[in-house]
Amino acid sequence: MADTRSKLDFGKAKEVAQKVMGDVGAVMHGMLSFIGDRVGLFKAMMDAGALTVDQLAARSGLNTRYVREWLSAMAAAGYVEYDAGAQTYLLTPEYAAALADEDSPFFIGSYFQMAQAAAMVAPEVAQAFRSGAGVLQAQYPAGFFEAAERNSNTRYKHKLLRKWIPAMPQVVEVLQGGGTAADIGCGGGRAAIMIAQAFPKARVTGFDIHAASIERARRNAEAAGVRGRVSFELTNGTQLPQRAFDFAATFDVVHDAVDPVGLMDAIRRSLREDGTYLVQELNLSGELSDNLRPLGKMAYSVSTLYCMTTSLAQGGAGIGAAMGEAKARELAAAAGFSRFARLPVQDDFAVLYELRP
Ligand SMILES: C[S@@+](CC[C@H](N)C(=O)[O-])C[C@H]1O[C@@H](n2cnc3c(N)ncnc32)[C@H](O)[C@@H]1O
């Protein structure tokens, strides 16, 4: 306290206070973006040109007074362009790509849904800071998992079949010929469904320990018309059938796992001879000093709010989202994999490791 007051540089303190105010504003504004995503305001503005408050209210079917206040917040944040003379608001194509267009590779709007859902359990996470325990997956609202599915759906649409799987020619060949594939920790099943769609002869199974996600995955498969070729099972990845799969994958799962070595060992045993295991994790280092950038800010925060905490809740390893390659290599070796290669895929967010028994 004495140092804080006596050594305070007033100029810097003012700058810091302004930065923190900006961050607080971002959190508050983030909840308005959550609402914009939820009630369809961003989508209503996409491709609509400059709109007045009344036009957007009519277009979205929402209350004019709320729409005006929401637009004011969006204009102040720079998310929409405000023309004071014409009294109009414009969502530019670039902001529409990030916030409204779920088919765009730049779409990131579903993270607001994840942030809002994570905020619901923040008091329980705070309690875990004292107890050292965690928060069970079952305590998270459904919106958290729906948001995770939306987030990864964007990634899969643009990367899974275009970049990630093609980086493993032997996997393409075996799936084209009618091989078997497993997506462990499949969540809402989007990756498994896309693999089934791309490889009509392949048989694909998704596994997850989260019952609501498995139910959603089954519904998604039904809607995608691939129910006969892809199935989803409420099964822990440590309990996979042996020698069953030519290809196995985990997308953002190992760092969440309660028993990552046990999980990877079970995956190794589930592979057929010459099988391949693809591990996708976040493109972050295990060293904090390498991660001092926006992806690090996001990943350590989500990790504390979910990844590490749900693992610790079950007495797990609690690796956390910034796993890093050294840790991945250590886990793979402990799980009995003899070959480990980082795939040469350029990706700001994801890193891919190809493992062989
Ligand atoms: C961050 S989510 C990723 C979901 C999905 N792969 C995606 O990319 O959207 C991690 C998922 O792994 C599942 N999971 C964690 N440990 C698991 C285990 N041992 N066996 C099966 N699923 C597991 C969780 O229930 C959760 O659905």
The ligand as an SDF file (V2000), in Angstrom:
LIG
                    3D

 27 29  0  0  0  0  0  0  0  0999 V2000
  -13.5320  -27.9220  -25.8630 C   0  0  0  0  0  0  0  0  0  0  0  0
  -14.7010  -29.1530  -26.1930 S   0  0  0  0  0  0  0  0  0  0  0  0
  -14.3720  -29.5110  -27.8990 C   0  0  0  0  0  0  0  0  0  0  0  0
  -15.5480  -30.1570  -28.5700 C   0  0  0  0  0  0  0  0  0  0  0  0
  -15.3330  -30.4410  -30.0640 C   0  0  0  0  0  0  0  0  0  0  0  0
  -14.2510  -31.3600  -30.2860 N   0  0  0  0  0  0  0  0  0  0  0  0
  -15.1290  -29.1450  -30.7960 C   0  0  0  0  0  0  0  0  0  0  0  0
  -14.0350  -28.9150  -31.3110 O   0  0  0  0  0  0  0  0  0  0  0  0
  -16.0720  -28.3610  -30.8490 O   0  0  0  0  0  0  0  0  0  0  0  0
  -14.0120  -30.5920  -25.4120 C   0  0  0  0  0  0  0  0  0  0  0  0
  -14.9430  -31.7780  -25.4620 C   0  0  0  0  0  0  0  0  0  0  0  0
  -14.2380  -32.9260  -25.0130 O   0  0  0  0  0  0  0  0  0  0  0  0
  -15.1010  -33.7040  -24.2270 C   0  0  0  0  0  0  0  0  0  0  0  0
  -14.2560  -34.5910  -23.4010 N   0  0  0  0  0  0  0  0  0  0  0  0
  -13.3400  -34.2110  -22.4750 C   0  0  0  0  0  0  0  0  0  0  0  0
  -12.7510  -35.3100  -21.9430 N   0  0  0  0  0  0  0  0  0  0  0  0
  -13.3070  -36.3820  -22.5750 C   0  0  0  0  0  0  0  0  0  0  0  0
  -13.1120  -37.7930  -22.4660 C   0  0  0  0  0  0  0  0  0  0  0  0
  -12.2600  -38.3290  -21.6050 N   0  0  0  0  0  0  0  0  0  0  0  0
  -13.8390  -38.6130  -23.2670 N   0  0  0  0  0  0  0  0  0  0  0  0
  -14.7470  -38.0880  -24.1440 C   0  0  0  0  0  0  0  0  0  0  0  0
  -14.9680  -36.7720  -24.2660 N   0  0  0  0  0  0  0  0  0  0  0  0
  -14.2540  -35.9270  -23.5010 C   0  0  0  0  0  0  0  0  0  0  0  0
  -15.9290  -32.6660  -23.4740 C   0  0  0  0  0  0  0  0  0  0  0  0
  -17.1290  -33.1950  -22.9700 O   0  0  0  0  0  0  0  0  0  0  0  0
  -16.1570  -31.6300  -24.5610 C   0  0  0  0  0  0  0  0  0  0  0  0
  -17.3120  -31.9080  -25.3200 O   0  0  0  0  0  0  0  0  0  0  0  0
  1  2  1  0
  2  3  1  0
  2 10  1  0
  3  4  1  0
  4  5  1  0
  5  6  1  0
  5  7  1  0
  7  8  2  0
  7  9  1  0
 10 11  1  0
 11 12  1  0
 11 26  1  0
 12 13  1  0
 13 14  1  0
 13 24  1  0
 14 15  1  0
 14 23  1  0
 15 16  2  0
 16 17  1  0
 17 18  1  0
 17 23  2  0
 18 19  1  0
 18 20  2  0
 20 21  1  0
 21 22  2  0
 22 23  1  0
 24 25  1  0
 24 26  1  0
 26 27  1  0
M  CHG  2   2   1   9  -1
M  END
$$$$
